[in-house]
Amino acid sequence: MKTFGGVRALAGVDLHVPEGTVLGLLGPNGAGKTSTVRVLTTLLRPDAGRAFVAGVDVLRHPDKVRGLIGLSGQYAAVDEYLTGTENLRMVGELYQMTTREAKVRAKELIEWFNLGAAADRPAKTYSGGMRRRLDLAAALVVRPPVMFLDEPTTGLDPHNRIALWEVMESLADQGSTILLTTQYLEEADRLADDIAVVDKGEVIARGSSDELKARVGNERVEIVVRDRDRIAATVEAITGVATAGVVVDRRTGRITVPVDGGAPVLAGMINELECRGLRPDEICLRRPTLDEVFLSLTGHADVPDGSPAPSPVEVRAGGTRVAAREEI
């Protein structure tokens, strides 16, 4: 438990991460993800409760914990006036490596993170993606068995984000135990063995990606009708096969229909639309996304700061239409 003034940041987060697995810690802004990481990495003392990392009590033996972990946060913690190689050698020497050991390890990491061309340049000349790679490399200098990655890809372009995903996958394959906080739901979907959803300082759901998606239903048929005059007729034609409310976004013309039965249901829906002379611009069958899991569990989607507000949608359930706008 942890409070800041009258604000409760953590209200009892109970996590167990099996050795050699990746736990994705997801939650809206202010949910308590970073506070959890700060407690587990000895940077923040909780008001109550206990925490263990690799079997070591975080509160009683913080120095020992620091020797077992690596931490890469939301902002790259590198010395801008040192070169990439010098940054990594400095970290190694701070961990009491010999000068030779630190030099060898720095070279290994420079090559692994594809920073060779910039190895002898000051870090202040690096791009954001290069700094983030250097920061993650620094967290790996002493080969820690446990890694804490606190939104490590926030603000990166898709190319650099995917490059870091590949590094994280490699770490997991080598047996590292990883706690990953992220606001990119596809990141958790791709990397995490298990996912814990945090909101208001508490774990409100936990399970694999598939298990969490199953909580909001099975498949969805998505239909796009750009001609707004045909939306109502399309909804009427397909409502009979929906297992729950049909969601209509009139701005984009997207109709989302929860269904059971997979491809045969989709085929029947297409046939019904054809019989009525309705031809949608797009139609496809898909599974729920983690975005929908967030919306279902917390009442608000988990989107990075600065993202545009969602458009108004209409929900049809039991013949009632309810206008709704999600507030972030």
HELIX and SHEET records of a PDB file:
HELIX    1   1 LYS A   33  LEU A   40  1                                   8    
HELIX    2   2 PRO A   62  ARG A   66  1                                   5    
HELIX    3   3 GLY A   84  LEU A   94  1                                  11    
HELIX    4   4 THR A   99  TRP A  112  1                                  14    
HELIX    5   5 GLY A  116  ALA A  118  5                                   3    
HELIX    6   6 ALA A  123  THR A  125  5                                   3    
HELIX    7   7 GLY A  128  ALA A  139  1                                  12    
HELIX    8   8 PRO A  158  ASP A  173  1                                  16    
HELIX    9   9 LEU A  185  LEU A  191  1                                   7    
HELIX   10  10 SER A  209  ALA A  214  1                                   6    
HELIX   11  11 ARG A  228  ARG A  230  5                                   3    
HELIX   12  12 ILE A  231  ILE A  238  1                                   8    
HELIX   13  13 THR A  239  VAL A  241  5                                   3    
HELIX   14  14 ALA A  263  CYS A  275  1                                  13    
HELIX   15  15 LEU A  290  THR A  298  1                                   9    
SHEET    1   A 2 LYS A   2  PHE A   4  0                                        
SHEET    2   A 2 VAL A   7  LEU A  10 -1                                        
SHEET    1   B 6 ILE A  69  SER A  72  0                                        
SHEET    2   B 6 VAL A 146  ASP A 150  1                                        
SHEET    3   B 6 THR A 177  THR A 182  1                                        
SHEET    4   B 6 VAL A  22  LEU A  26  1                                        
SHEET    5   B 6 ASP A 194  ASP A 199  1                                        
SHEET    6   B 6 GLU A 202  GLY A 207 -1                                        
SHEET    1   C 2 PHE A  52  VAL A  53  0                                        
SHEET    2   C 2 VAL A  56  ASP A  57 -1                                        
SHEET    1   D 6 GLU A 282  ARG A 286  0                                        
SHEET    2   D 6 GLU A 219  VAL A 224 -1                                        
SHEET    3   D 6 ARG A 254  VAL A 259 -1                                        
SHEET    4   D 6 VAL A 246  ASP A 249 -1                                        
SHEET    5   D 6 VAL A 313  ALA A 317 -1                                        
SHEET    6   D 6 THR A 320  ALA A 324 -1                                        
END                                                                             
